[in-house]
Amino acid sequence: MEVLFEWLSVPAGEYEMLFHRMLSVLMLASSVLTFFSTLFVTAPYGRYAPNAESRSGAGEQEKKEDKKPFALGPLIPARVAWVIMESPAPIGCLIWWLLRDPHADTNWMNWTLFVLFEIHYIHRAFIFPLRMRAGSPMPLNIMFMAWFFCLLNGYLQGRAIAHFNVYDTNEIYSLHTIIGVPLFFWGLFVNIQSDSILLNLRKPGEVKKYRIPTGGMFKYVSAANYFGEIVEWTGFALAAWSLPSTAFALFTFSNIGPRGLSNHADLKRRFKGSYPPERAALIPFIW
């Protein structure tokens, strides 16, 4: 263990910097593949989980036309799955921050980015699961893929914030930071507000009952919670102004954007003529 911590605490060398950049480029490239694959295959969790109660409202022909999910392994309870798969990101980032370089310790930009990242993931990994009602269980392979991504992203963002991102002392006052940080907090607000609206749609003990979400950004889009998260990480990428943060923002859009389209189509099909026709899927007035 002493050898491990000694290696972790040494200044990042050129080889690790190259490895870090290659992983960021790989995440950028995988964003394209993820976007087009999730247009045709919807990840089988939530309303798309195997035997999910949300499918009860669709006809047999509509079920046959659904995108076929790829589910393997046992089903994990929703709350447990969320904690397991999301927690590597805040824990990993925290570990790297505790081992941060001296330049990060004295720069407000690095501190700001660390706090932004932790705020989101502490809520997502530890607070949001406690607010969830017992939802559809998650297949093991989906949980594992999300766990691996959060583990990788915790390293990419944490290592960048604590070591590789070197900012000028006045970077906190730069235009990209002034725009990015408020954008992050607006996205965070939209994300949490939208989650609350969705969580309160179903009454305690109620099953097999879907309603049209209203209020907040649901006035404009069907996937307001996803819209908020995309805005969050776009703001984070603007503030950080780095390759890893940009890769993460694009991957977020590629991963949950098509799922927002699927949710939009599912709601329109479920409620047919009563669903607001002016409501977009993910981006207000556009898409």
Buried (B, 14 or more C-beta within 10 A) or exposed (E): EEEEEEEEEEEBEEEBEEEBBEBBEEBBEBBEEBBEBBBEBBBBBBBBBBEBBBBEBBEEEEEEEBBEBBBEEEBBBBBEBBBBBBBBBBBBBBBBBEBBBEEBEEBBBBBBBBEBBBBBBBBBBBEBBEEEBEBBBBBBBBBBBBBEBBBBBBBBBBBBBBBBBEBEEEBBEBEBBEBBBEBBBBBBBBBBBBBEBBEEEBEEEEEEEBBBBEEBBBEBBBBBBBBBBBBBBBBBBBBBBBBBBBBBBBBBBBBBBBBBBBBBBBBBBBBEEEBBEEBBBBBEEEE
